[in-house]
Amino acid sequence: MPRIAPYDVGVIERIAKVIGDTDQGLKGGQIGDLLASQGLADPGEITKWRRIQQALLVEQQHTRSGNCVLALVQAAMSPVRWESHSHFERLRADLNSVLLFVGVELREDGNLIHVSAATTHDEVALRTRRLRKELERRGCHSEVFQYCTRELLAEDCFTAVFEAIKGLAERTRTLAGVDEDGHALVDVALLGSSPRMALNSLRTETERNEQRGLANIMKGVFSAFRNPAAHETRIVWSISEADALDLFATLSLVHRRLDTAVRVPQAP
């Protein structure tokens, strides 16, 4: 690797905080092994991220080069270290939110490449797009993206979930030709003796059970996720990224079933 100039203390601090994050970063023993593998002096029993920061600052001052910083990032983010792809991608996006400002990007294979440096946080958000990329990887239905693209780019799980569920309600109203909301919307659109739309022929008990089952899923989503988001602040009610991703998968399932829905003629 060509010799590169030393990095600002703030850049090293942010990188250290990602790699040494209490919840999703490396564990204490792993950090010791990582520092040793890079020939860095371990400052000892202090906060995990501070161990990484101090080791890098000392080495960078000694070599008058930032090469040690990038070498440690690449070693820490070797894909084989991480059992969970989604976990790896979360850390990769967090690191890229720092690295892109200094003209470096961490790729999916764990290697670093030089790129044009970002100048604004909006530019970094557009270039990382972690949540949207993960949803695309999972085959998320296009209707989910239609209603919450801006929130996904902003990595805003709380609002993205709220908007995506509102989008499901809006699509259901359009398909069924009714002007209801929440449980009342599901009751009119999919349940009762004369539902406004059908997902299948509704001729057999199995087919009717399928429709009732989807209706119950929709009611559960409205109750468990949309209603709390509508009535509580982020401080009182929040949703984790992992739960948001699973919920988007559920919404995709519902939208795929709605793709086959047909309007049922109503008696005059």
Order of alpha helices (4+ residues) and beta strands (2+ residues): alpha-alpha-alpha-alpha-alpha-beta-beta-alpha-alpha-alpha-alpha-alpha-beta-alpha-alpha-alpha-beta
